[in-house]
Amino acid sequence: MSIVYSCFKNCFNGVSFPAHHIPRHEFNPIVLDTGYVGHEVVIVKNGIRICGTGGALCTAPLVQNKAYFEVKLQQSGVWAVGVATRNANLNKAPGGEDSESWVLCHDGRQRHNAEDIGVIEAGNAVEGDVIGISYDHEELNFYVNGKNLGCPVLGIKGTVFPALFVDEGAILDLIVDNFQYPVPPGYDRIMLEQSLL
């Protein structure tokens, strides 16, 4: 019971730092969508932190030509990041378990449709690392601490959203602006559909 309490305490308060040191962010409409989450997922910190078991989609689809976002690994466990349609199974972690999600997992595997579609040795991010994700409607690329892992995922179909999955104590934070690492050339933060008109 104390382990579960500790995980949820870390999820709400942060890991290894008091709450008063957390920078305050202005409201951003692009957050994790509480309408598209797994049944055992908890979304906190104004919609940017996910913990529990399962996945969550972002509130904005990736409709622009070249979109970029980051995810900070706040606490280790089983996790996956990438993109998914609104039909993805958000009740299973680590994601990539159906034909509607394409993800990089905690162990460096890239998964789609319950199959490994690639393995990246350098993809094993550790607590405190930042995973960057770029998507241009042809390729999905992953970065760890600003370094491109060089193993793009191809063949993504449909309207996709940023997707984060967690299990076994993992805590992830979505970063949609004020990035930790330089944005790849030609890419930009996620834009809302009306901003593109």
CYANA upper distance limits for C-alpha pairs under 8 A (distance plus 0.5 A):
  1 MET  CA      5 TYR  CA      6.77
  2 SER  CA      6 SER  CA      6.46
  3 ILE  CA      7 CYS  CA      6.72
  4 VAL  CA      8 PHE  CA      6.85
  5 TYR  CA      9 LYS  CA      6.45
  6 SER  CA     10 ASN  CA      6.56
  7 CYS  CA     11 CYS  CA      6.62
  7 CYS  CA    169 GLY  CA      6.26
  8 PHE  CA     12 PHE  CA      6.73
  8 PHE  CA     51 CYS  CA      8.10
  8 PHE  CA     52 GLY  CA      8.33
  9 LYS  CA     13 ASN  CA      6.36
  9 LYS  CA     14 GLY  CA      8.16
 10 ASN  CA     14 GLY  CA      5.35
 10 ASN  CA     15 VAL  CA      5.69
 11 CYS  CA     15 VAL  CA      8.01
 11 CYS  CA     44 VAL  CA      8.09
 11 CYS  CA     49 ARG  CA      7.97
 11 CYS  CA     50 ILE  CA      8.08
 11 CYS  CA     51 CYS  CA      6.67
 11 CYS  CA    171 ILE  CA      6.88
 12 PHE  CA     44 VAL  CA      7.02
 12 PHE  CA     45 LYS  CA      7.65
 13 ASN  CA     17 PHE  CA      8.47
 13 ASN  CA     18 PRO  CA      7.54
 13 ASN  CA     19 ALA  CA      6.22
 14 GLY  CA     18 PRO  CA      7.69
 14 GLY  CA     19 ALA  CA      7.33
 14 GLY  CA     74 GLN  CA      8.20
 15 VAL  CA     74 GLN  CA      7.28
 15 VAL  CA     75 GLN  CA      7.64
 17 PHE  CA     21 HIS  CA      7.43
 18 PRO  CA     22 ILE  CA      8.02
 27 PHE  CA     46 ASN  CA      8.47
 29 PRO  CA     59 THR  CA      8.02
 30 ILE  CA     58 CYS  CA      7.22
 30 ILE  CA     59 THR  CA      6.01
 30 ILE  CA     60 ALA  CA      6.47
 30 ILE  CA    176 VAL  CA      7.69
 30 ILE  CA    190 ILE  CA      8.44
 30 ILE  CA    192 LEU  CA      8.38
 31 VAL  CA     46 ASN  CA      8.27
 31 VAL  CA     47 GLY  CA      5.59
 31 VAL  CA     48 ILE  CA      6.15
 31 VAL  CA     58 CYS  CA      6.03
 31 VAL  CA     59 THR  CA      6.17
 31 VAL  CA     60 ALA  CA      8.38
 31 VAL  CA    174 LEU  CA      7.92
 31 VAL  CA    176 VAL  CA      8.49
 32 LEU  CA     43 ILE  CA      7.72
 32 LEU  CA     47 GLY  CA      5.65
 32 LEU  CA     48 ILE  CA      6.42
 32 LEU  CA     49 ARG  CA      8.29
 32 LEU  CA     56 ALA  CA      6.81
 32 LEU  CA     57 LEU  CA      6.27
 32 LEU  CA     58 CYS  CA      4.78
 32 LEU  CA     59 THR  CA      6.35
 32 LEU  CA    174 LEU  CA      8.13
 33 ASP  CA     37 VAL  CA      7.44
 33 ASP  CA     47 GLY  CA      7.85
 33 ASP  CA     56 ALA  CA      7.14
 33 ASP  CA     57 LEU  CA      6.24
 33 ASP  CA     58 CYS  CA      5.67
 33 ASP  CA     59 THR  CA      5.34
 34 THR  CA     43 ILE  CA      7.59
 34 THR  CA     47 GLY  CA      8.50
 34 THR  CA     56 ALA  CA      8.02
 36 TYR  CA     56 ALA  CA      6.27
 36 TYR  CA     57 LEU  CA      6.25
 36 TYR  CA     86 ARG  CA      7.82
 36 TYR  CA     90 LEU  CA      8.14
 37 VAL  CA     41 VAL  CA      6.83
 37 VAL  CA     54 GLY  CA      7.86
 37 VAL  CA     55 GLY  CA      6.16
 37 VAL  CA     56 ALA  CA      4.74
 37 VAL  CA     57 LEU  CA      7.15
 37 VAL  CA     90 LEU  CA      6.39
 37 VAL  CA     91 ASN  CA      8.11
 38 GLY  CA     53 THR  CA      7.80
 38 GLY  CA     54 GLY  CA      5.48
 38 GLY  CA     55 GLY  CA      5.88
 38 GLY  CA     56 ALA  CA      6.99
 38 GLY  CA     89 ASN  CA      8.36
 38 GLY  CA     90 LEU  CA      5.06
 38 GLY  CA     91 ASN  CA      4.83
 38 GLY  CA     92 LYS  CA      8.10
 39 HIS  CA     54 GLY  CA      7.85
 39 HIS  CA     90 LEU  CA      8.48
 39 HIS  CA     91 ASN  CA      6.68
 40 GLU  CA     52 GLY  CA      6.30
 40 GLU  CA     53 THR  CA      5.70
 40 GLU  CA     54 GLY  CA      6.83
 40 GLU  CA     91 ASN  CA      7.83
 41 VAL  CA     50 ILE  CA      7.41
 41 VAL  CA     51 CYS  CA      6.45
 41 VAL  CA     52 GLY  CA      5.12
 41 VAL  CA     53 THR  CA      5.77
 41 VAL  CA     54 GLY  CA      6.19
 41 VAL  CA     55 GLY  CA      7.24
 41 VAL  CA     56 ALA  CA      8.09
 42 VAL  CA     50 ILE  CA      6.29
 42 VAL  CA     51 CYS  CA      5.77
 42 VAL  CA     52 GLY  CA      6.11
 43 ILE  CA     47 GLY  CA      6.23
 43 ILE  CA     48 ILE  CA      7.60
 43 ILE  CA     49 ARG  CA      6.11
 43 ILE  CA     50 ILE  CA      5.30
 43 ILE  CA     51 CYS  CA      7.17
 44 VAL  CA     48 ILE  CA      7.02
 44 VAL  CA     49 ARG  CA      5.71
 44 VAL  CA     50 ILE  CA      7.12
 45 LYS  CA     49 ARG  CA      6.17
 48 ILE  CA    173 ASP  CA      5.87
 48 ILE  CA    174 LEU  CA      5.44
 48 ILE  CA    175 ILE  CA      7.74
 49 ARG  CA    171 ILE  CA      7.52
 49 ARG  CA    172 LEU  CA      6.18
 49 ARG  CA    173 ASP  CA      4.89
 49 ARG  CA    174 LEU  CA      6.85
 50 ILE  CA     56 ALA  CA      8.19
 50 ILE  CA    164 LEU  CA      8.13
 50 ILE  CA    165 PHE  CA      8.46
 50 ILE  CA    166 VAL  CA      7.78
 50 ILE  CA    171 ILE  CA      6.33
 50 ILE  CA    172 LEU  CA      5.96
 50 ILE  CA    173 ASP  CA      7.01
 51 CYS  CA    166 VAL  CA      6.62
 51 CYS  CA    167 ASP  CA      7.94
 51 CYS  CA    169 GLY  CA      7.62
 51 CYS  CA    170 ALA  CA      6.84
 51 CYS  CA    171 ILE  CA      5.43
 51 CYS  CA    172 LEU  CA      7.41
 52 GLY  CA    166 VAL  CA      6.95
 52 GLY  CA    167 ASP  CA      6.57
 52 GLY  CA    168 GLU  CA      8.24
 52 GLY  CA    169 GLY  CA      7.38
 52 GLY  CA    170 ALA  CA      8.14
 52 GLY  CA    171 ILE  CA      8.44
 53 THR  CA     91 ASN  CA      7.83
 53 THR  CA     92 LYS  CA      7.95
 53 THR  CA     93 ALA  CA      7.11
 53 THR  CA    165 PHE  CA      8.01
 53 THR  CA    166 VAL  CA      5.91
 53 THR  CA    167 ASP  CA      4.99
 53 THR  CA    168 GLU  CA      7.79
 54 GLY  CA     90 LEU  CA      5.94
 54 GLY  CA     91 ASN  CA      5.15
 54 GLY  CA     92 LYS  CA      5.55
 54 GLY  CA     93 ALA  CA      5.38
 54 GLY  CA     94 PRO  CA      7.69
 54 GLY  CA     95 GLY  CA      8.35
 54 GLY  CA    165 PHE  CA      5.89
 54 GLY  CA    166 VAL  CA      6.05
 54 GLY  CA    167 ASP  CA      6.99
 55 GLY  CA     89 ASN  CA      8.49
 55 GLY  CA     90 LEU  CA      5.02
 55 GLY  CA     91 ASN  CA      6.88
 55 GLY  CA     92 LYS  CA      7.59
 55 GLY  CA     93 ALA  CA      7.16
 55 GLY  CA     94 PRO  CA      8.35
 55 GLY  CA     95 GLY  CA      7.67
 55 GLY  CA    163 ALA  CA      7.36
 55 GLY  CA    164 LEU  CA      5.92
 55 GLY  CA    165 PHE  CA      4.46
 55 GLY  CA    166 VAL  CA      6.82
 56 ALA  CA     90 LEU  CA      6.86
 56 ALA  CA    163 ALA  CA      6.24
 56 ALA  CA    164 LEU  CA      6.03
 56 ALA  CA    165 PHE  CA      7.03
 57 LEU  CA     84 ALA  CA      7.86
 57 LEU  CA     86 ARG  CA      8.13
 57 LEU  CA    161 PHE  CA      6.47
 57 LEU  CA    162 PRO  CA      6.21
 57 LEU  CA    163 ALA  CA      5.07
 57 LEU  CA    164 LEU  CA      7.15
 58 CYS  CA    161 PHE  CA      6.28
 58 CYS  CA    162 PRO  CA      5.80
 58 CYS  CA    163 ALA  CA      6.93
 59 THR  CA    161 PHE  CA      8.10
 60 ALA  CA    161 PHE  CA      6.88
 60 ALA  CA    162 PRO  CA      8.44
 60 ALA  CA    190 ILE  CA      8.11
 60 ALA  CA    191 MET  CA      8.20
 60 ALA  CA    192 LEU  CA      6.75
 60 ALA  CA    193 GLU  CA      8.46
 61 PRO  CA    159 THR  CA      7.12
 61 PRO  CA    160 VAL  CA      6.13
 61 PRO  CA    161 PHE  CA      4.92
 61 PRO  CA    162 PRO  CA      7.77
 61 PRO  CA    192 LEU  CA      8.30
 62 LEU  CA     67 ALA  CA      6.98
 62 LEU  CA    135 TYR  CA      8.27
 62 LEU  CA    159 THR  CA      7.68
 62 LEU  CA    160 VAL  CA      6.47
 62 LEU  CA    161 PHE  CA      6.19
 62 LEU  CA    162 PRO  CA      7.95
 62 LEU  CA    190 ILE  CA      7.15
 62 LEU  CA    191 MET  CA      8.23
 63 VAL  CA    159 THR  CA      8.00
 63 VAL  CA    191 MET  CA      8.30
 63 VAL  CA    193 GLU  CA      7.29
 64 GLN  CA    136 ASP  CA      8.29
 64 GLN  CA    190 ILE  CA      8.04
 64 GLN  CA    191 MET  CA      7.40
 64 GLN  CA    193 GLU  CA      8.38
 64 GLN  CA    196 LEU  CA      7.77
 65 ASN  CA    135 TYR  CA      8.48
 65 ASN  CA    136 ASP  CA      5.78
 65 ASN  CA    137 HIS  CA      7.31
 66 LYS  CA    134 SER  CA      7.60
 66 LYS  CA    135 TYR  CA      6.27
 66 LYS  CA    136 ASP  CA      4.89
 66 LYS  CA    137 HIS  CA      8.14
 66 LYS  CA    186 GLY  CA      7.42
 66 LYS  CA    187 TYR  CA      5.30
 66 LYS  CA    188 ASP  CA      6.92
 67 ALA  CA    134 SER  CA      6.21
 67 ALA  CA    135 TYR  CA      5.90
 67 ALA  CA    136 ASP  CA      6.94
 67 ALA  CA    187 TYR  CA      6.04
 67 ALA  CA    188 ASP  CA      5.82
 67 ALA  CA    189 ARG  CA      6.16
 67 ALA  CA    190 ILE  CA      5.81
 67 ALA  CA    191 MET  CA      8.32
 68 TYR  CA    132 GLY  CA      7.71
 68 TYR  CA    133 ILE  CA      6.15
 68 TYR  CA    134 SER  CA      4.92
 68 TYR  CA    135 TYR  CA      7.03
 68 TYR  CA    176 VAL  CA      8.33
 68 TYR  CA    183 VAL  CA      7.50
 68 TYR  CA    184 PRO  CA      8.47
 68 TYR  CA    187 TYR  CA      6.62
 68 TYR  CA    188 ASP  CA      6.17
 68 TYR  CA    189 ARG  CA      5.58
 68 TYR  CA    190 ILE  CA      6.71
 69 PHE  CA    132 GLY  CA      6.44
 69 PHE  CA    133 ILE  CA      5.99
 69 PHE  CA    134 SER  CA      7.23
 69 PHE  CA    174 LEU  CA      8.21
 69 PHE  CA    175 ILE  CA      6.58
 69 PHE  CA    176 VAL  CA      5.67
 69 PHE  CA    177 ASP  CA      8.01
 69 PHE  CA    179 PHE  CA      8.32
 69 PHE  CA    189 ARG  CA      6.64
 69 PHE  CA    190 ILE  CA      7.37
 70 GLU  CA    130 VAL  CA      7.03
 70 GLU  CA    131 ILE  CA      6.04
 70 GLU  CA    132 GLY  CA      4.79
 70 GLU  CA    133 ILE  CA      6.48
 70 GLU  CA    174 LEU  CA      6.72
 70 GLU  CA    175 ILE  CA      5.41
 70 GLU  CA    176 VAL  CA      7.02
 70 GLU  CA    179 PHE  CA      7.50
 70 GLU  CA    180 GLN  CA      8.48
 71 VAL  CA     81 VAL  CA      8.19
 71 VAL  CA    130 VAL  CA      6.13
 71 VAL  CA    131 ILE  CA      5.67
 71 VAL  CA    132 GLY  CA      6.92
 71 VAL  CA    172 LEU  CA      6.93
 71 VAL  CA    173 ASP  CA      5.95
 71 VAL  CA    174 LEU  CA      5.20
 71 VAL  CA    175 ILE  CA      6.11
 72 LYS  CA    128 GLY  CA      7.03
 72 LYS  CA    129 ASP  CA      6.47
 72 LYS  CA    130 VAL  CA      4.91
 72 LYS  CA    131 ILE  CA      6.78
 72 LYS  CA    172 LEU  CA      6.19
 72 LYS  CA    173 ASP  CA      5.57
 72 LYS  CA    174 LEU  CA      7.16
 72 LYS  CA    175 ILE  CA      7.82
 73 LEU  CA    125 ALA  CA      8.28
 73 LEU  CA    126 VAL  CA      7.54
 73 LEU  CA    127 GLU  CA      5.80
 73 LEU  CA    128 GLY  CA      5.84
 73 LEU  CA    129 ASP  CA      6.13
 73 LEU  CA    130 VAL  CA      6.75
 73 LEU  CA    131 ILE  CA      8.18
 73 LEU  CA    170 ALA  CA      8.26
 73 LEU  CA    171 ILE  CA      6.91
 73 LEU  CA    172 LEU  CA      5.45
 73 LEU  CA    173 ASP  CA      7.21
 74 GLN  CA    127 GLU  CA      6.27
 74 GLN  CA    128 GLY  CA      6.13
 74 GLN  CA    129 ASP  CA      8.47
 74 GLN  CA    170 ALA  CA      8.01
 74 GLN  CA    171 ILE  CA      5.79
 74 GLN  CA    172 LEU  CA      5.99
 74 GLN  CA    173 ASP  CA      7.33
 75 GLN  CA    127 GLU  CA      5.93
 75 GLN  CA    128 GLY  CA      7.98
 75 GLN  CA    169 GLY  CA      7.56
 75 GLN  CA    170 ALA  CA      5.60
 75 GLN  CA    171 ILE  CA      5.36
 75 GLN  CA    172 LEU  CA      7.56
 76 SER  CA    126 VAL  CA      7.21
 76 SER  CA    127 GLU  CA      5.96
 76 SER  CA    169 GLY  CA      7.28
 76 SER  CA    170 ALA  CA      5.32
 76 SER  CA    171 ILE  CA      7.38
 77 GLY  CA    106 HIS  CA      8.11
 77 GLY  CA    166 VAL  CA      7.95
 77 GLY  CA    167 ASP  CA      6.81
 77 GLY  CA    168 GLU  CA      5.60
 77 GLY  CA    169 GLY  CA      5.70
 77 GLY  CA    170 ALA  CA      4.64
 77 GLY  CA    171 ILE  CA      8.22
 78 VAL  CA     93 ALA  CA      8.06
 78 VAL  CA     94 PRO  CA      6.86
 78 VAL  CA    105 CYS  CA      8.17
 78 VAL  CA    106 HIS  CA      6.39
 78 VAL  CA    166 VAL  CA      6.28
 78 VAL  CA    167 ASP  CA      5.41
 78 VAL  CA    168 GLU  CA      6.13
 78 VAL  CA    169 GLY  CA      7.85
 78 VAL  CA    170 ALA  CA      6.33
 79 TRP  CA     93 ALA  CA      7.54
 79 TRP  CA     94 PRO  CA      5.80
 79 TRP  CA    105 CYS  CA      6.34
 79 TRP  CA    106 HIS  CA      5.78
 79 TRP  CA    164 LEU  CA      8.02
 79 TRP  CA    165 PHE  CA      5.76
 79 TRP  CA    166 VAL  CA      4.82
 79 TRP  CA    167 ASP  CA      6.63
 79 TRP  CA    170 ALA  CA      6.70
 80 ALA  CA     93 ALA  CA      8.15
 80 ALA  CA     94 PRO  CA      5.79
 80 ALA  CA     95 GLY  CA      6.65
 80 ALA  CA    103 VAL  CA      6.38
 80 ALA  CA    104 LEU  CA      5.88
 80 ALA  CA    105 CYS  CA      4.63
 80 ALA  CA    106 HIS  CA      6.45
 80 ALA  CA    164 LEU  CA      6.46
 80 ALA  CA    165 PHE  CA      5.50
 80 ALA  CA    166 VAL  CA      7.16
 81 VAL  CA     95 GLY  CA      8.45
 81 VAL  CA    103 VAL  CA      5.69
 81 VAL  CA    104 LEU  CA      6.00
 81 VAL  CA    105 CYS  CA      7.19
 81 VAL  CA    162 PRO  CA      8.21
 81 VAL  CA    163 ALA  CA      6.27
 81 VAL  CA    164 LEU  CA      5.18
 81 VAL  CA    165 PHE  CA      6.82
 82 GLY  CA    101 SER  CA      8.04
 82 GLY  CA    102 TRP  CA      6.27
 82 GLY  CA    103 VAL  CA      4.74
 82 GLY  CA    104 LEU  CA      6.72
 82 GLY  CA    133 ILE  CA      7.37
 82 GLY  CA    140 LEU  CA      8.44
 82 GLY  CA    162 PRO  CA      6.42
 82 GLY  CA    163 ALA  CA      5.78
 82 GLY  CA    164 LEU  CA      7.20
 83 VAL  CA    101 SER  CA      6.35
 83 VAL  CA    102 TRP  CA      6.04
 83 VAL  CA    103 VAL  CA      6.94
 83 VAL  CA    160 VAL  CA      6.32
 83 VAL  CA    161 PHE  CA      5.85
 83 VAL  CA    162 PRO  CA      5.05
 83 VAL  CA    163 ALA  CA      5.32
 84 ALA  CA     88 ALA  CA      6.56
 84 ALA  CA    100 GLU  CA      5.99
 84 ALA  CA    101 SER  CA      4.56
 84 ALA  CA    102 TRP  CA      6.75
 84 ALA  CA    160 VAL  CA      5.51
 84 ALA  CA    161 PHE  CA      5.97
 84 ALA  CA    162 PRO  CA      7.06
 84 ALA  CA    163 ALA  CA      6.29
 85 THR  CA    100 GLU  CA      5.95
 85 THR  CA    101 SER  CA      7.07
 85 THR  CA    158 GLY  CA      7.35
 85 THR  CA    159 THR  CA      6.46
 85 THR  CA    160 VAL  CA      5.02
 85 THR  CA    161 PHE  CA      6.60
 86 ARG  CA    100 GLU  CA      8.34
 86 ARG  CA    160 VAL  CA      7.88
 86 ARG  CA    161 PHE  CA      8.13
 87 ASN  CA    100 GLU  CA      6.71
 88 ALA  CA     98 ASP  CA      7.20
 88 ALA  CA     99 SER  CA      8.03
 88 ALA  CA    100 GLU  CA      5.25
 88 ALA  CA    101 SER  CA      6.49
 89 ASN  CA     95 GLY  CA      8.23
 89 ASN  CA     97 GLU  CA      7.93
 89 ASN  CA     98 ASP  CA      7.34
 89 ASN  CA    100 GLU  CA      8.22
 90 LEU  CA     95 GLY  CA      7.93
 90 LEU  CA    165 PHE  CA      8.23
 92 LYS  CA     97 GLU  CA      7.86
 93 ALA  CA     97 GLU  CA      8.45
 93 ALA  CA    165 PHE  CA      6.20
 93 ALA  CA    166 VAL  CA      6.50
 93 ALA  CA    167 ASP  CA      6.60
 94 PRO  CA    105 CYS  CA      7.13
 94 PRO  CA    165 PHE  CA      5.98
 94 PRO  CA    166 VAL  CA      6.72
 94 PRO  CA    167 ASP  CA      7.47
 95 GLY  CA    101 SER  CA      7.22
 95 GLY  CA    102 TRP  CA      8.16
 95 GLY  CA    103 VAL  CA      7.07
 95 GLY  CA    105 CYS  CA      8.36
 95 GLY  CA    111 ARG  CA      7.98
 95 GLY  CA    165 PHE  CA      6.50
 96 GLY  CA    100 GLU  CA      8.05
 96 GLY  CA    101 SER  CA      5.38
 96 GLY  CA    102 TRP  CA      5.77
 96 GLY  CA    103 VAL  CA      6.14
 96 GLY  CA    110 GLN  CA      8.41
 96 GLY  CA    111 ARG  CA      5.19
 96 GLY  CA    112 HIS  CA      4.78
 96 GLY  CA    113 ASN  CA      6.26
 96 GLY  CA    114 ALA  CA      6.27
 96 GLY  CA    115 GLU  CA      8.09
 97 GLU  CA    101 SER  CA      7.69
 97 GLU  CA    111 ARG  CA      7.78
 97 GLU  CA    112 HIS  CA      6.73
 97 GLU  CA    113 ASN  CA      5.63
 97 GLU  CA    114 ALA  CA      4.52
 97 GLU  CA    115 GLU  CA      7.94
 98 ASP  CA    112 HIS  CA      6.81
 98 ASP  CA    113 ASN  CA      4.45
 98 ASP  CA    114 ALA  CA      6.14
 99 SER  CA    112 HIS  CA      6.68
 99 SER  CA    113 ASN  CA      4.77
 99 SER  CA    114 ALA  CA      8.30
100 GLU  CA    112 HIS  CA      8.16
100 GLU  CA    113 ASN  CA      7.74
101 SER  CA    111 ARG  CA      8.49
101 SER  CA    112 HIS  CA      6.39
101 SER  CA    113 ASN  CA      7.73
102 TRP  CA    110 GLN  CA      7.81
102 TRP  CA    111 ARG  CA      6.35
102 TRP  CA    112 HIS  CA      5.37
102 TRP  CA    113 ASN  CA      8.48
102 TRP  CA    153 VAL  CA      8.22
102 TRP  CA    156 ILE  CA      8.12
103 VAL  CA    110 GLN  CA      6.05
103 VAL  CA    111 ARG  CA      5.93
103 VAL  CA    112 HIS  CA      7.34
104 LEU  CA    108 GLY  CA      6.83
104 LEU  CA    109 ARG  CA      6.34
104 LEU  CA    110 GLN  CA      4.96
104 LEU  CA    111 ARG  CA      7.02
104 LEU  CA    123 GLY  CA      8.23
104 LEU  CA    142 PHE  CA      8.09
105 CYS  CA    109 ARG  CA      5.79
105 CYS  CA    110 GLN  CA      6.63
105 CYS  CA    111 ARG  CA      7.84
106 HIS  CA    123 GLY  CA      8.06
106 HIS  CA    124 ASN  CA      6.37
106 HIS  CA    125 ALA  CA      7.25
107 ASP  CA    123 GLY  CA      7.51
107 ASP  CA    124 ASN  CA      5.79
108 GLY  CA    119 VAL  CA      6.01
108 GLY  CA    120 ILE  CA      5.37
108 GLY  CA    121 GLU  CA      6.34
108 GLY  CA    122 ALA  CA      7.48
108 GLY  CA    123 GLY  CA      4.79
108 GLY  CA    124 ASN  CA      5.49
109 ARG  CA    116 ASP  CA      6.74
109 ARG  CA    117 ILE  CA      8.03
109 ARG  CA    118 GLY  CA      6.34
109 ARG  CA    119 VAL  CA      4.84
109 ARG  CA    120 ILE  CA      6.74
109 ARG  CA    123 GLY  CA      8.18
110 GLN  CA    116 ASP  CA      6.19
110 GLN  CA    117 ILE  CA      5.98
110 GLN  CA    118 GLY  CA      5.45
110 GLN  CA    119 VAL  CA      6.39
110 GLN  CA    120 ILE  CA      8.16
111 ARG  CA    115 GLU  CA      6.01
111 ARG  CA    116 ASP  CA      5.12
111 ARG  CA    117 ILE  CA      6.02
111 ARG  CA    118 GLY  CA      7.73
112 HIS  CA    116 ASP  CA      7.18
112 HIS  CA    117 ILE  CA      7.15
118 GLY  CA    151 CYS  CA      8.09
119 VAL  CA    123 GLY  CA      8.43
120 ILE  CA    124 ASN  CA      8.21
120 ILE  CA    149 LEU  CA      7.68
120 ILE  CA    151 CYS  CA      7.79
122 ALA  CA    149 LEU  CA      7.30
123 GLY  CA    144 VAL  CA      7.45
123 GLY  CA    149 LEU  CA      7.34
125 ALA  CA    129 ASP  CA      6.43
125 ALA  CA    130 VAL  CA      8.30
125 ALA  CA    131 ILE  CA      8.06
125 ALA  CA    144 VAL  CA      7.21
129 ASP  CA    144 VAL  CA      7.33
129 ASP  CA    145 ASN  CA      6.57
130 VAL  CA    144 VAL  CA      6.31
130 VAL  CA    145 ASN  CA      5.63
130 VAL  CA    146 GLY  CA      8.28
130 VAL  CA    180 GLN  CA      7.95
131 ILE  CA    142 PHE  CA      7.30
131 ILE  CA    143 TYR  CA      5.93
131 ILE  CA    144 VAL  CA      5.13
131 ILE  CA    145 ASN  CA      6.76
131 ILE  CA    146 GLY  CA      8.23
132 GLY  CA    142 PHE  CA      6.10
132 GLY  CA    143 TYR  CA      5.14
132 GLY  CA    144 VAL  CA      6.74
132 GLY  CA    145 ASN  CA      7.91
132 GLY  CA    146 GLY  CA      7.39
133 ILE  CA    140 LEU  CA      7.56
133 ILE  CA    141 ASN  CA      6.23
133 ILE  CA    142 PHE  CA      5.30
133 ILE  CA    143 TYR  CA      6.88
134 SER  CA    139 GLU  CA      8.43
134 SER  CA    140 LEU  CA      6.27
134 SER  CA    141 ASN  CA      5.71
134 SER  CA    142 PHE  CA      7.13
134 SER  CA    184 PRO  CA      8.32
134 SER  CA    187 TYR  CA      7.94
135 TYR  CA    139 GLU  CA      6.25
135 TYR  CA    140 LEU  CA      5.10
135 TYR  CA    141 ASN  CA      7.02
136 ASP  CA    140 LEU  CA      7.45
137 HIS  CA    156 ILE  CA      7.75
138 GLU  CA    154 LEU  CA      6.61
138 GLU  CA    155 GLY  CA      7.38
138 GLU  CA    156 ILE  CA      7.60
139 GLU  CA    152 PRO  CA      6.26
139 GLU  CA    153 VAL  CA      6.11
139 GLU  CA    154 LEU  CA      5.61
139 GLU  CA    155 GLY  CA      8.18
139 GLU  CA    156 ILE  CA      8.27
140 LEU  CA    152 PRO  CA      5.92
140 LEU  CA    153 VAL  CA      5.48
140 LEU  CA    154 LEU  CA      7.14
141 ASN  CA    148 ASN  CA      7.82
141 ASN  CA    149 LEU  CA      7.97
141 ASN  CA    150 GLY  CA      7.74
141 ASN  CA    151 CYS  CA      7.28
141 ASN  CA    152 PRO  CA      5.28
141 ASN  CA    153 VAL  CA      7.08
142 PHE  CA    148 ASN  CA      6.57
142 PHE  CA    149 LEU  CA      6.34
142 PHE  CA    150 GLY  CA      8.10
142 PHE  CA    151 CYS  CA      8.14
142 PHE  CA    152 PRO  CA      7.85
143 TYR  CA    147 LYS  CA      5.49
143 TYR  CA    148 ASN  CA      4.79
143 TYR  CA    149 LEU  CA      5.92
144 VAL  CA    148 ASN  CA      7.29
144 VAL  CA    149 LEU  CA      7.61
145 ASN  CA    181 TYR  CA      7.28
146 GLY  CA    181 TYR  CA      5.86
146 GLY  CA    182 PRO  CA      7.33
164 LEU  CA    172 LEU  CA      8.07
166 VAL  CA    170 ALA  CA      5.90
166 VAL  CA    171 ILE  CA      7.23
166 VAL  CA    172 LEU  CA      8.02
175 ILE  CA    179 PHE  CA      7.16
176 VAL  CA    189 ARG  CA      6.67
176 VAL  CA    190 ILE  CA      7.17
177 ASP  CA    189 ARG  CA      6.79
179 PHE  CA    183 VAL  CA      8.07
183 VAL  CA    187 TYR  CA      6.86
183 VAL  CA    188 ASP  CA      7.31
191 MET  CA    195 SER  CA      6.74
191 MET  CA    196 LEU  CA      7.55
192 LEU  CA    196 LEU  CA      7.48
193 GLU  CA    197 LEU  CA      7.75
